[in-house]
Amino acid sequence: MNPKRVAAFSLLIFTVLLACLVCSTRSFAENSDMEVKPVVFYAEIEGIVGISMENYISKVLNEAQIQKGEMVLFQLDTPGGLVSSMRGITSAILDSPVPVTVWVAPRGARAASAGAFIVQAASVAAMSNGTNIGAAHPVQASGGDVPAEQMDKKITNDLAAQMRSLTEIHGRNGEVCSKMVTESISLTSAEALSQDVIDVIESDMDTLIVNLDKRTVIAGGKEVTLELSDYGIQKMEMTTRERILHFISSPSVAYILLMIGIYAILFEVLSPGGFVMGVAGAVMVLLGAYGLRMLPFNWAGIILLVAGISVMMLDLFVGGIGILSLFGMAALIVGSLIVFRAPGGELLNVSMDVILGVAVGVSLFFILILGVTVRSLKKSAQSGPEGLIGSDGRVMEDLDPSGLVSCHGEIWKAVSESGDIVRKDSLVRVLRSDGLTLYVEPLDSTGEIKHKEVDVT
């Protein structure tokens, strides 16, 4: 066969096969597009609003955008958190081209303080029956009002304006929502719906999603109509790393880690023993510091904590009578109370029970240890050569003036205190010790020490 014809025929076959492959691929893609269900990305958000939660929410929104999800559904339950993280979360939700529904659930959940802002930033604000929203007045980390009337007013007005701006975007009741900040009002789900604070009340997630089908919402600054018929759910969960970071960012946990870590390091310094306590303490201090980095904290409070612990350790080390420990306890409690601060009006309630409990507990522990130490110093030694002083023994080898004695079942080198010869099997009493050598005197038949007779003539 002509080589040219063979080449032309081969080229024709290759072209036909390539065309078939392209057509089949295009057909498969078209069929796949027809069968793809709208995806709802679902994530549960609970606990303190902080940097870890902010990063996690941003990750979910980015993933939904990359995979072209139809909607993101956040199930929210939070007591509040940091203003800085709240602002980051609301900005991420507002900028998301994928519509976001924030659903306060399950029953008994709340969207308090910072959580109320997150709900208002959502394309759809939803609540379950038996939940509440509000109480967003700025407070210190200790739970009290922000100090200084002018500063309190400034921060409150700023947050109230932000709340109104969020409600304007989605057409909700800005006047009532701003009162959550200015008057700390809190609303039930029914009250919130009747006053146009939220859009939907629904206790079942599937029913909620079905009811949102064909609803027009604002997402990324544009109107978007939700297409949620025959939807599929992709659940997003925190990784182990994210859960750990979220856990240690809790104010109470960060505080406890910091306290225990400082104690462990000081114990290692005062009583070295294999670096176990030191290494463990360093790790806990680092974890506590990482958690504190997620929180506003006061360096004066940190210094007082370290000073208080150091003073109590010094009292223990020098064998004091507890006066230093009382001063250390006072510094510890004051430092604990001021260690967290709220420079930006953080909407965060730190557990004062934890702070006072830890401060008082460790202080009482130190005072108890101090008492045990003082009592132990007053006791005579119970082991070693010092522990044998006053004990009786038996001569195993003539003391002339040195030899061996048996005392408490052990053989010791002994020396006659008077210098006289003490015969084998004689009973002796230990008067003192010098290293591993015992100084003894023989006993008479009554069990008393024989006194050397003195010639007075």
Buried (B, 14 or more C-beta within 10 A) or exposed (E): EEEEEEEEEEEEEEEEEEEEEEEEEEEEEEEEEEEEEBBBBBBBBEBBBBBBBBBBBBBBBEBBBEEEBBBBBBBBBBBBBBBBBBBBBBEBBBEBEBBBBBBBBBEEBBBBBBBBBBBBBBBBBBBBEBBBBBBBBBBBBBEEBBEEEEBBEBBBEBBBEBBBBBBEEBEBBBEBBBBBBBBBBBBBBEBBBEBBBBBBBBBEBEEBBEBBBEBEBBBBEEEBEBEBEEBEEBEBEBEEEBBEBBBBBBBBBBBBBBBBBBBBBBBBBEEEEEEEBBEBBBEBBEBBBBBBEBBBBBEEBBEBBBBBBBBBBBBBBEEBEBEBBBBBBBBBBBBBBBBBBBEBBBBBBBEBEBBEBBBBEBBEEBBEBBEEBBEEEEEEEEEEBEBBBEEBBEBBBBBEBEBBBBBEEEEBBBBBBBEEEBEEEBBBBBBBBEEEEBBBBBBEEEEEBBEEEEEEE
